[in-house]
């Protein structure tokens, strides 16, 4: 049975084997976003609150030569470990936020289960995945904002993104951005300001390597979002107007940081168009809130494309968090202020 340690542990993220078939293991099909395998494994992460989270130490990761079965996406495993840690530490002091993280654990576990596959005889794989340990210096009862911020910016996750396979498939990237969006909403509940949740500019000059076109498209999405705020704000009233104007401010921050990313990489920085007509969006005249939700989702999709394409792990973290902010913004506009997995 797995236990989740509250101690630091070195993880070799380069020891990530490619998917392959062996004589025994067969690769499962990819699921839709909404439905993943519910097949149980010998060890179940679903029992994490009662058993799998008992405090103990984790064994070291097996040698590469021993990794012969299909492997779950390592970034998904890291997200799972962080969510499980938070759910455990929040359960007494903040059960509402613990429930958010528990719901994320359940969905992440479904993906890990699917990725592990089954044997040719239909039986579950006995052992699959990595024992992921995350820094556990935060004690039970720690400030929720501090704890969730640590999970969202955890260096173990950034290191996991420095991989040819982590969050490279669309369904895994969507799940990852949904988890980040849920963290954003949870952090808002814990007292964080929206501006605190906008990702910071990566430091490397080659940060957009592999994703030059996608970053430029994401910048255009931010331009469209800011334009849309100006169109929709006069058509709503009361608190909604103030919320839309505040939304415009945070997307301006993200726009400016994206321009810096492109400038630092000596890449062409596209300028804003005179106007935008987003496809498949509701009319701002008749449904301004729905119109803004569509624009937030468009931004989330654009940043998810950067996550899929970029090579630099810090740029990928920037994209993951930018997509999460947009997904959370769409959920908040829809009245779901504590949605565990917005956009999934």
N, C-alpha and C positions, 0 to 999 in steps of 0.2 A: 504494500500500500504506500502511496506517495505521501510525503509530508512536505510542508512548505516551510523552509528555514527562514529565520529572521537574522541572517548573517550574510556577509559578503562572500561571494564565491566567484572564482575566475571562470569565465565561459569562453571557450574558443569558438567564435562564430564562423571561423574559416572551415571548421570541420562540419560541413553541411553537404551530405552526399546528394547527387541528383536522384530524381525519381527513376526507378527502374523496376523491371520485373525479375523475380527470382523464380526458382523452381516451385516455391510454395506460395509466395505472396502475389496477389493480383491487385492492380491499381483500380480504385473505385471510380465511378463516373463523377463528374462535377455536378453539384446540385444547383438548383435555383437559389437566389438569395434567401427566399422565405423558407425553404425546406431543405434540411440537411439530415444526414443519417441519424437515427435515434438508436442505432445498434449499440448495446452495452459492450464494454470491454472488461477484461479481468479486473483491472484497476479502474475505478470510476472517479472522475473529477467532480461528478455531481454531488458526491457526498462530502464536499470539501468543508462545509461548515460544521459537520459533526465528527469527521474523522481525518480527512486529508489535510486539515489545517492544524493538526496537533503540532506543537513546537518540537522540532527535531533538526537534525542535520541532513543535508542532501549528499548523496554520493556524487563523486566527480563524473563528468560526462565520459561515456565509454570511448575508447579509442576509435579512430575513423575506420579501422579495419573491421570493427565489429558491427558497424552500422550497415545492415544488409537489407532491411525492410523499407517499404515506403515511409517517408518521413513527413510529418506535418510541417507547415510553414513555420519557421523558427520565430518570426516576428509575432505570429498568432500565439505561439506558446508563451512568449514574453508578455504579451498583453494579457493572456490568461493568468499568468503568475502574479502580475501586478494587481489585476482585478480581484483575485482571490485574497491576496494580502489585505487589500483595502476593505473588502467585505468583512473579513475577520476582525480587523481593528476598529471598524465603525459600528459593529453590530450592537454594542451596548450604548454608546454615546449618541449615535445618529442613525437610527434604524432606516430612515427614509433613504439616505444616501447609501447605506449598506445594501438596501434592496436594489438600487440601481446597479451597483457593482456586481451583485449576485446574478441579476438578469444578464449582464454582460458575460459573466463566467459561463452561464448556461449556453449562450449562443456560441461562444468561443469553443466550448467543449464539443459542441455538435460538429464544428468544422474540424477539430482535431480528430474526433472519432471517424469522420468521413475520410480524412486523409490517410488514416492508418489502414483502412481497407479491411478485407477479410482474406482468409486462406481459401485455396481452391475448393476445399470441402465445405466452405460456408461458415466455418467457425471463426470467432473473433481472434485478432492478433493478441497474443499474450502480453507482449511488451512492445511499446511503440512510443516514440517521442523522446525528448530530452528532459532531464531534471534541471529545471531552470530555477536558480536562486537569485533573488533580488535583494538589494541592500535593505536591511531591516532595522536600521537604527531608530526608526520611529516606533515608539511604544504604543500599546493599546491605550486608547483615550487621547491620542495626539490630536491636535487641531485638525479639523477636517480639511480646511483649505490647504494647510501645509502638506498634509498627506496626499491629497489628490494632485496638487501641483508637482510633488515629487514623482508621482506615477506618470503624469503627462510628459514631463521633461526628463524622464529617467535615462541616464546614459546607456543602460543595458539595451533599451529599445533602439537608441540611435546606432549602437554597435550592430544590432541585429539587422538594421536596414542596410548595412554595408555588405550586401549579399546579392548574388545574381538571382536568387530564388525568393527572397523574402518580399511578400506583398507584390508579386509580379503578375499574379493572375487577377482578373477583374473582380471575381467574387471575394477574394481575400482582401484586396485593396478596399473594396466597398465595406467590408466588415471592419477593417481597421479604421477607416475614416468615421464610420458610425460609432465605434467605441470612443474615438476622440471627441466626437460631437456630444456623446452622452457625458463625457468627462467635463466638457465645457459647461453644459447645463448644470451638472452637479456642483461645479466650482462657483457658478453664479449663485446657486442656492446657498453655498457656503460663504458667500460674501465677496467673491472676486468681481472686479469691474471688467467689463468687456474689453477695455483697452489692455488690461493685463494679460489677456488670453490670446492676443494677436502674436503670431510667431515673430521672433527676432531674425534679423538678416544673417544668413550664414556668413562665415568669415572667409571661406576659401574663394579664390578668384575663379576656379574652375567649377564652381558649384552647379552650374546649369548644364554641364557636359551631358550630352545625350538627350536633353530636353529643351533645347533652345526654342523650337517652334511651340512646344507646349506651354512654356513660361510666357511667351508673347501672347498666346491665346488666353491664358489665365489673366494677364493684364487687361486684355480687351474685355474679359468678363467682369473685371472690377470696374472698368469704365462704364460698362452697361449698367451695373448695379447702382453706381452713383448717379447716373443719368436717370435711372428708374425711380430713385428716391425723390428727385426733383419733380418727376411727373406725378407720382402717386401721393405725395404728402399733402398737396392742396385738396385732394379728393377724399380725405378721411378727416376725422375730427377727434378732439379730446386727447386722451392719453396715446392713442394710436399715432397721431401726428408726431408727438414728441418721441415715441419709440422709433418711428421711421427716420426722423432727423438724426437721432443718435446712431442708428444703423449706418446712415451715410457717413458719419464721422469715422466710425471704425473701419469702414471699407476704404475711406480715403487714406487712413494709416497703412492699410494693407497694400493699397495701390502704390503709395510712395515707397514702401519697402520693396515692392516688386520692381519698381523702376530702378532702385539702387542695385538690386541683384543683377539686372540686365546691364546697367552701366559698369558695374565692377567687373563683369565678364567681357567688356568691350563688345557687347552685342547691340544690335539695333533696338532702340526703344520705340515701339509704336506709339503714335499719338492718338488721343481720343477722337472719335468721329463726331460729326455734328449732331447726330441722333442715332437711336437704335430701335429696331423693331424685332424683339426676341421672338423666335419661333415657338409656337405651342403655348404661349403665355396668355392668361386671361386678359381681357381689356382693362386698362387702368381706369377707364371711365366708369365701368359697371362693377368691377371687382378688384379694386386697388390692392387689397391685402393679398388676394390670390396671385395677383400680378407680381407682387414683391416676393412671395414664397417661390414662385417659378424662377425669379432672378437669383435668389439665394441658392436654389438647387443647381442652377446653371453654373454658378461660381464653384460650388462643391464638386461638380463633375469636371470642370476645367482643372482644378487643383488635383483631383484624383488622377487625371491623365498625366500631370507632372510627376506625381508619386510613382506611377507605373514606368515612366520613361527615364527619369533621372538616374545618374550613376552615383553622385555624391550623397553619402548618408545624411549629411546636415541639410542639404537641399531637399532630400526626401522627407526629412522630419518637418521642415518648413511647410512643404506641400501637404503633408498629412494633417498638420495643425490648421493650416488655412482652410482645407476642406472641412475639417471638423467645426471650425467657427461658422462657416456658411451653412453646414447641415444643422447645427444647433440654432442658427438664426431662423431657418425655415421652420423648425419645430416650434420655436418660441412664438413666431407670428401666428402659427396655427393653434396656439393655446396649450401646447405640450411643453411646459417649462421644466419637466423632470423626466423627459423621454430617455430611456436607457440607450437606445440605438437609433438615433434620428437618421433617416434616409435609407435604412436597410429595408 
